[in-house]
């Protein structure tokens, strides 16, 4: 277990990893393309480490991002329900490679209902419950592929299998199993290639772009975005509009982490145009793309490009659509909390954290940037307030 998993801030873990690598703060700053003052502030706990900063530092030091985050939070997961049921079963399934042991499947219609329940649990902040269901569902879907009587039925089974692997990748990513998430995406892409549905391949490639964010691989991520857009083609139907819009939002985030303001503006402008055409938060291809999603991305992008004051103020004023998924709402308020922390308004940051907790408690409790934000708030206060201490205790942290 890493020291971060026992409650030590990410900044301290970065300092340890830097010293193990034998580099100074100046050298790390140069390799990661950040200022020395930023490296020093993060290591001392005066500023919360952004996702882009952690990705850049991990790449510069030659370590996995989750090592710096201390994920997966094994101790917290164990204390909060006895671990994460489903992970060991998924690891066994992946270890079987191309020789997955299938399970006798029910009808494809029933499997589709089960898959929809997994996706619904994931969006409604019941990720742990969703993960329990995934291993058996995947084996059943492999069985459905093997027993399909004709081409159409086989393609339908492959579509369900690809979507199931995609859900599994997002679930494991959320809890910090990044390597497993990457392998699950490999499986998703292979199944999508046999699904007879090019848009499903586009969706899989977009998920790959998200994973590349964690590795500071921004050029590779942008190539994934462009490949996805090529597969979608000129968007006309809602599914195509939603996929194209989601690709542009992914591109905006990649460009923001890469500090390319012009490219950020181009992606956001096109995403906003597409969102107006969709007119609501679309569930097509699991994108949840729409006007609300564009709004919250404008906030997160402002935070990534280094304008926390604008991100905090804009984010706090947003009226999010009622049809936005709970996990998206929770993530928005996590970003607002980090923005207020960087802007120096800790009461506002704590208020945003509590809104994140109300919207998506499970996601908030296990998100590394929430832990980092709380550490930063506590570090800047001479005496920990009751509110901060209570929130930190809920996270399993010591302040």
Beta strands, then each sheet from edge to edge (+ up, - down):
end
